[in-house]
Amino acid sequence: MADASGFYALREIEMGESVMREVERQVMLRIIDQRWREHLEEMDYLQEGINLRAVGQKDPLIEWQREGFEMFGTLMKGIAQDFVKYVMHVQVVNDSSPSSTLSNIQQTSDENVDDKPAPSSKTNSSSSVFGAPDWSKTPRNSPCPCGSGKKYKMCHGRAN
């Protein structure tokens, strides 16, 4: 036990305290997520077969509670074992390129925002990017050019 504590302290100094806390957090979340899903699947299997215990003259409710409690204890022990195993063997790779890539993405997105044209105050609500729709040439059963999604005859074609 003393060796494990010493190794952990060495790993913490090697990685840095804040990095070690983040690694612990990520590892713990992943282990709990994986183990909890497995536990729920096992509980589903238990639920499917628990009524067969009544044939063996055992109360299914008591058996469900007893086995569920045992399975939960196994879950907690497994989480603790996996956590120690993964935290002690994790290797952190320092890579400065993702942070520079992130800053490049932010600069690119800022440039794209500046490239957008300013909205015009003279914009007609019925006109689109391609110009005003030609209402006289619209067939009755085609979609209405206003963009409502209705057929022309049920939308603007009613006025004609």
C-alpha positions in Angstrom: 0.0 0.0 0.0 2.9 2.4 0.8 4.4 1.6 -2.6 1.1 2.5 -4.3 0.9 5.8 -2.4 4.5 6.6 -3.2 3.9 5.8 -6.9 0.8 8.0 -7.0 2.6 10.9 -5.4 5.4 10.5 -8.0 2.9 10.5 -10.8 1.2 13.6 -9.4 4.5 15.5 -9.3 5.4 14.3 -12.8 2.1 15.4 -14.4 1.3 18.4 -12.2 -1.6 18.6 -9.8 -4.2 20.2 -12.1 -3.5 17.8 -14.9 -3.7 14.9 -12.5 -7.1 16.1 -11.2 -8.4 16.4 -14.7 -7.1 12.9 -15.6 -8.7 11.5 -12.5 -12.0 13.2 -13.3 -12.1 12.0 -16.9 -11.1 8.4 -16.0 -13.6 8.2 -13.2 -16.4 9.5 -15.4 -15.7 7.0 -18.1 -15.4 4.1 -15.7 -18.6 4.9 -13.9 -20.4 5.4 -17.2 -19.2 2.0 -18.6 -19.7 0.1 -15.4 -23.2 1.6 -14.7 -24.4 0.6 -18.2 -23.2 -2.9 -17.6 -24.9 -3.0 -14.1 -28.2 -1.9 -15.6 -28.0 -4.6 -18.3 -27.3 -7.2 -15.5 -30.2 -5.9 -13.5 -32.4 -6.3 -16.6 -31.3 -10.0 -16.9 -32.0 -10.5 -13.2 -35.5 -9.0 -13.6 -36.3 -11.4 -16.4 -35.4 -14.5 -14.4 -36.3 -13.4 -10.9 -39.9 -14.9 -11.1 -38.5 -18.4 -11.5 -37.3 -18.1 -7.9 -40.9 -18.5 -6.8 -40.8 -22.1 -8.2 -38.0 -22.8 -5.8 -40.1 -21.6 -2.9 -38.2 -18.3 -2.5 -39.7 -14.9 -2.3 -38.8 -13.1 -5.6 -38.8 -9.6 -4.0 -36.4 -10.7 -1.3 -34.2 -12.4 -3.8 -34.3 -9.3 -6.1 -33.2 -7.1 -3.2 -30.4 -9.5 -2.0 -28.9 -10.1 -5.5 -29.3 -6.4 -6.5 -27.4 -5.4 -3.4 -24.6 -7.9 -4.1 -24.4 -6.7 -7.7 -24.2 -3.1 -6.5 -21.3 -4.0 -4.2 -19.5 -5.7 -7.0 -20.1 -2.6 -9.2 -18.5 -0.3 -6.6 -15.5 -2.6 -6.1 -15.0 -2.9 -9.9 -15.1 0.9 -10.3 -12.5 1.3 -7.6 -10.2 -1.4 -9.1 -10.5 0.0 -12.6 -9.9 3.6 -11.4 -6.6 2.6 -9.7 -5.5 0.5 -12.7 -6.2 3.2 -15.3 -4.9 6.2 -13.2 -1.6 4.4 -12.4 -1.0 3.5 -16.1 -2.3 6.6 -17.9 0.2 8.5 -20.0 -0.5 12.2 -20.7 0.9 13.5 -24.0 1.5 17.3 -24.2 0.6 18.5 -27.7 0.5 22.2 -28.3 -0.9 21.9 -31.8 -4.6 21.5 -30.7 -4.5 24.8 -28.9 -3.0 26.5 -31.9 -5.6 24.8 -34.1 -8.3 26.0 -31.8 -7.1 29.6 -32.1 -6.9 29.3 -35.9 -10.5 28.1 -35.9 -11.6 31.0 -33.8 -9.8 33.5 -36.0 -11.3 31.9 -39.1 -14.8 32.1 -37.6 -14.2 35.7 -36.7 -13.2 36.5 -40.3 -16.3 34.8 -41.7 -18.5 36.9 -39.5 -16.9 40.0 -40.9 -17.4 38.9 -44.5 -21.2 38.8 -44.3 -22.9 41.7 -46.0 -24.8 44.2 -44.0 -28.6 43.7 -44.2 -30.3 46.1 -46.5 -33.2 48.2 -45.3 -34.8 48.1 -48.7 -35.3 44.3 -48.7 -38.8 43.3 -50.0 -40.3 40.5 -47.9 -41.6 38.6 -51.0 -38.3 38.8 -52.9 -35.6 36.2 -52.5 -31.9 36.1 -53.3 -32.8 35.3 -57.0 -35.1 38.2 -57.4 -38.9 38.6 -57.1 -40.9 35.5 -58.0 -42.9 35.4 -61.2 -46.4 34.9 -59.9 -48.1 34.8 -63.3 -46.1 31.8 -64.6 -46.5 29.6 -61.4 -48.5 26.4 -62.1 -51.4 25.8 -59.7 -50.1 22.5 -58.3 -46.4 23.6 -57.8 -45.1 24.9 -54.4 -45.9 28.5 -53.8 -42.9 30.8 -54.5 -43.4 32.6 -51.2 -41.8 29.6 -49.4 -44.8 28.6 -47.2 -44.6 25.0 -48.4 -48.2 25.0 -49.6 -49.3 24.5 -53.2 -49.7 27.8 -55.1 -53.4 27.2 -55.6 -53.9 26.9 -51.8 -51.7 29.9 -50.9 -51.3 33.0 -53.2 -53.2 31.4 -56.1 -56.5 31.8 -54.3 -56.5 35.5 -55.0 -56.6 34.9 -58.8 
